[in-house]
Amino acid sequence: MKNLLASIISILFLTFLVSPAQAQFDIGNKIKNKVNQKIDQKIDKGIDDAVDGKKKAGGNKTGKADAAEAGGDESATTEAGKMKAWSKFDFVPGDKVIFSDNLAGEELGEFPSRWDLNDGNAEVASFGGENVINLVRSNTSIKPLMKKAQWLPETFTVEMDLFFDDDNPNVAYYIYFVDDNSNYKQEIQGDFWDGIEIRANQARFKSFGSESEELAAQDIKNKWRHVSIAFNKRSMKVYLDNQRLVNIPNVTGKPTGMRIEIDKRIEANTMVKNVLIAEGGKKLYDQVMTDGKIVTYGIKFDVNQATIRPESTGTLAGIAKLMNEQPTLNFTVEGHTDSDGDEKANQKLSQQRAEAVKTYLVEQGIKADRLEAKGMGETKPIDKNSTPEAKANNRRVEFVKR
């Protein structure tokens, strides 16, 4: 034991003796991250008005009676504590889906049909009753299978779920906005030679980003993390679950494509699911004034349920804020589905989801008579239901001015 203790002391002494510059660099990074977090907190404060202080005593329950009517075992009640934790989440997805893959109909053990492989080994697997993309070995690199090069627009959003066995420093996902290193050109992509690094409790891009103390305090074992990225011409924000960890006002270069890579130095389950890429669009008020309605893909539900998922809070907060700022603005909340499944079941579920959205907004302080819930089922598609992207565009919530 004494020999072991002496060895540890010797290693620590040598570390500080030969690496003062590295130690100074790490301390400098931590100070910088703290400053960035303080700045983000001030930015977040402006969002609170749409969410905090406007809730009725009933909490954040949505559509409980509707779920019971549907005959499901699960209630459509959203956990109040979980929704509250996401109350400052200000991410809003784009308004036109350009790539969507929920891996429906994929054959287990095969390479996912809507992706291409740069390197490594990936396959469709079943985990927790859902299809996922299993990134089998380290350095596996996959990209969406797209018909043209440089397919990302100047304003877009990306969402996906990434799996972590544990909070292990030897596992990291990287999201690049160049689909292959061989396609990188400094004069076009600029900073995007680097990828966005995602670990269980942190997100980084180049020298930007930080670790979340709140996420670090959670039990990471067998945990899915929701990643959200918003890019607007030159600014970029990256969220990990409900935390904004990267906020860059000016990034040099143009994103042109996307790839996902895994770096793991240990045996670990590394999986991806629910990838959604959408083109950005008009602000909410501009949509209403131009189109007479708001079309949104940011309100998400559990599969075949009317339970609102917590990552919907950014979109819902934006709607509540708009209605508070425009007291004469009233909406019909329309729920829409794609054509998959039984038509009557789709109609019923869309009504339940519209009711759940109305209930949530009322609990944020919006008067009930300013909202009407209406399920449209699959009767009003805006796309042909012939591709996964078309179906994703049809699965939406609309706020129609009335």
N, C-alpha and C positions, 0 to 999 in steps of 0.2 A: 504493500500500500504506500509506504514512504517513497519507494522508487517511482511508483506511478505518479504521485503528487509532485515529485521533483521534476519528472519529465514534462508534466503539464506546465509547471512554472517556467521551465527552460524554453518551451515552445512559445509561450506568451511573451517572454522577454525578447526572444529573437524576432517575433512578429513585429513588435513595436520598434525594435532596433533597426530593422532593415526596411520597414514600410511606412515611415511617417507621412510620406506624400499621399499614399493610398488612404491612410486613416483620415488625413485632413480632407481629402476629396469626399469620403463618405459623410463626414460631419457637415461639409458644405452642402451636399445634396440634401441631407435631412433638414437643414435650416431652410433651404430653398423650397422644399416640399411643404414645410409648415407655412411659409409665407403664401404659397399658392393656395393652400387649403383655406387660409384666412380670407384671401381675395374671393375664392369661390363661395364662402359663407355669406359674404356681403352681397354677391350676385344673387344667391339663392333667396335672400330675405325678401326681394321684390316679388317672388312667386307666392309667398305665403298668403297674401291677401285673398287669392282665389280659393284657398283651401282651408286655412285655419280661421277659427273664430266665426264660421258661418255654418257650423254643423248643429243639427238638432240633437236632442238628448238621446235619440234612438241609436246612435252609432252609425256604422257604415254597412248596414245589412242591405242586401239587394236581392229581390225576387224570391224570397223563401217560399212563399205560397205557390208560385209558378213552378218551382222545381218539384215540389211535392205532387202537383197536378200532373207533371210529366211522367211520374212513376219511377223516377230514379232514386237510388239510395242516397245520393249526395244532395245536400241542400244547395241552393244557389246563393246562400249567404256567404259573402266575402268576409274573411276574418278581419275584424275591425283593427286589431293590432298590426296586422301585416300591411293593410292599406295605409294606415297612419304612418308606418315606417317609410312608405314610398311617397308621402305627401309632397315632398320637395323635388320629386323626379319630374323634370321639365322637358324630357325628350318627347318629340312628336314626330311620327314617321312621315315620309313623303306621301303624296297623294296619287301616285301611279306606280303599281308594282311592275318591276322589270325583271325580277328573278325571284322565284319562290319554290322551295322544295321541302315538303313535309314527308317525303320518302314513301308516300302512299303507293301501294302496288309493287314495291320493289321486292326482289327475290333475295332472301337471306343468304349471306355468304358470297354474293356477287358484288362487283364494283358498282357504285351508284350510277344509274344510267344518265343522270343529268349533270354529271361532273366529268372532268378530265384529270388525268394524273400527270404531274410533273416529275414526281420521284416517290419512291417508297411503296407502301402497300396500304390500301384502304378497302373496306368492305361494309356491306349493309349488315347490321346485327339487330337483334331484338333486345331491348333493355327496359325493364319496368313496363312492359306491355306496349312499347312504342318502337318504331323503327328508328335507328340512329346510324350515323356514319362512324364506324370504328377506325380510327387512325392507328394501324396495327403496330408500326415501328417508328422509332425516332427519325426525324427528317422527312417524314411523309409530307408531300405537298400536293394539294388538290385545288382545282379552280372550276368555277361554273362553266358549263359547256355552252358557249355563246356563238352566235352566227357571225359576228363581226368583231374586229379588233377595236380597241379603245372605245368600249361600249358604255363606260360610266359617264353620266351627265355632269354638268358643273355643280349641281346641287343634288345631293342624294342622302339617303339614310341606309344603314345596314343593321340588321338584328340577327342574333343567333344565340343558341344555348350551348355552353361548353361544360364538360364534366370534369370534376376533380375528385380523385380518390381521397385526397388529404391536402393540407396546406404544406406542400412539399416544394422546397426551392429548386428541385431538380426537374420540375415539370412546368413548361411554359408553352402557350399557344402564341402564334404570330399571325397577324392579319395584315397582308400587304395589299396595296392598291396598284400594283403592277402584277400582271398575271404570271409572268415568268421573268427570271433574271435576264434571259437573253433578249427580252424585249425592252429592257430599260435603256432610256436615253436621258442623259443628264439635262439636256436643254428642254426636255418635255416634262419628265416626271420629277426632276429636282430632288427634294427631300425624301421622296417616296421610294428611294432605294431601301430605306429602313422600314421595318414593319412595326405595327402596334403590338407591343408585348403584353400578354394577358396572363397573369398568375392568379392564384386563388383569392388573393386579397389586394391586388394592385394592377394598375394599367399604366403603361409608359409608351411614349413615342419620342425617340431621340433623348433629349435632356428634360423633357416635360413629363409630368405625371407624378403619382404618389401612391402610397399604400393607405388603405382605409383602416383606421383603428376600429371602426364599427364592424366591418366585415371580418377583421382579424379576430374579434372577440367571439365570433360565431363558431359553431362546430362544423368543420368543413367536410367531415367524412361523408363520402358518397353524395356530393353536392353538385347540382346544376347551377351555373351562374349565367344570368342573362346579360349579354353584351349588346350595347346600343351605341352606334356611331352616327354622328351628324356632321356632314361636310357641306359647307356653303361657300363656294367659289374659292375662298382662301382660308376660312376659319374651320376648325375641327374641334368637336367635343366627343369624349369617349366616356361611357358610363359602364360600371360593373354593378349589376343589380340596381339598387336605388342610389348609388353613389356616383357623382361626376368626378372623375379622377384625372382627366386630361381636358384642358380648356386653352386652346391655342388660337389667338386672334389672326395670325398670319403665317400660313405654311407656304413655302416656296415649292412650286411644281403643280402639275395636274394629275390627279388620279385617272388611270385609264382602264384598269381591270381589277380583279381581286383574286387572291389566293389565300389559303389557310395552311399553315405549316405547324408541325408539332416538334418540340425539342424535349425529349425526356431521357434522363440519364439513369432511370430506374425502371423496373417493371411496374407499369401503372395503366389503368384503364383511361384512355383518352378518346373522347367521343364528341361529336357535333350533331346538332339537330335544329330544326325550325329556322332555317336560313331564309331571310326575307330582305330583298334589296328594293328600294322604292325611290323614284325620282321625286325631288322636292317640288313644292308648288307655291301657290299663293298663300298669303296670310289668311287667317280665318275670316276676318272682317271683309277683306277683299273678295273672298269666295262668295260670301253672302251677297255683296253688292253686285258682283258680276254675274253669278250663276243662280242666285236665289236659294242656294243651299250650300252645305258643307259636306263633302264626302271624305270620310276618314277610315283608315285601316289601323288606327292606333288604339281602338277599343277592342281588347282581346278577351276571349272567354275560354274556360276549360272545354275540352272536347265533348261535344254533344250535351253541353250544359249551359245554363244562363249565369254561371258564376263568373263575375268580372275578375280578370287577372290583375295583379297589382301593377304590372308595367303599363296599364291603361291610364294611370293617374295623371300623366303629363298631358294627354289629350283631353281628358275630362276636366282638368283644372283650367285648360285653355278655353273650353266651352263655357265653363262657369264664369270665368273672368270676363269673357266677351258679353255674356248676358247681364252681368252686373254693370258693365260699362254702358250697355245699350238697353235700358229698362223697357223700351217699347218692342224689343225683339222677342218674338215667340216662335217656337219650333214644333214641327211634328218629327218625332224621333222614329226613323224607319230602320227596321232590321232587315237585312238582305242575306240570302244564302246563294251558293252555287247550285247546280242541278244534280249533284250527287245525292243518292239516297231517296227516300220516300218523299213525295211532294207534300203530303199532308203533315208529315213529321217536320219537314223543313219549315212549313208555314207556322206550325205551333211553336217551334223553337225560336223562330225569328220574332214572334210576338213576345215570348218570354224575355228574350234578350233586350228588346226595345223597352219593355217594362222595367227591367233591371237598371238600364241606363237612366231612365226617367227617375226612378226611386233614388239612385245615387245622387243625381243632380239636385233633387229636392232636399236631400239631407245635407247638401252643401249650401243651402240657403235660397235656392231658386224656387219661386212660388209654383205650386203644382199646376195652376191653371195656365201657366206659360208654356207647358209641355204636354204634348199628346203622343202616346206610344202606339205604333202601328207596325205589325209584322207583315212583310211583303213576301217572305219566302223566296222562291226562285222565279217569281213572276216578272221581275224587272231587271234582267241582266244588262250590264253595260259592256260586256264582252261576250265572246262566243262559247265559253265553257269548253273549249277544245284543247287548251294547254293548261299546265299548272298556274302560269301567270294570269291567264284569263279567269280561271276559277278564283284565284286569290283576289283579283280586282272585283269580282262579283260578291265575294264575302266581305261585307262592309256595313257600316252604320252611316246613315245620312241624317243630317239635321236640315229639314226643309222649312224655309221661312213660311209663316202663315199669318 
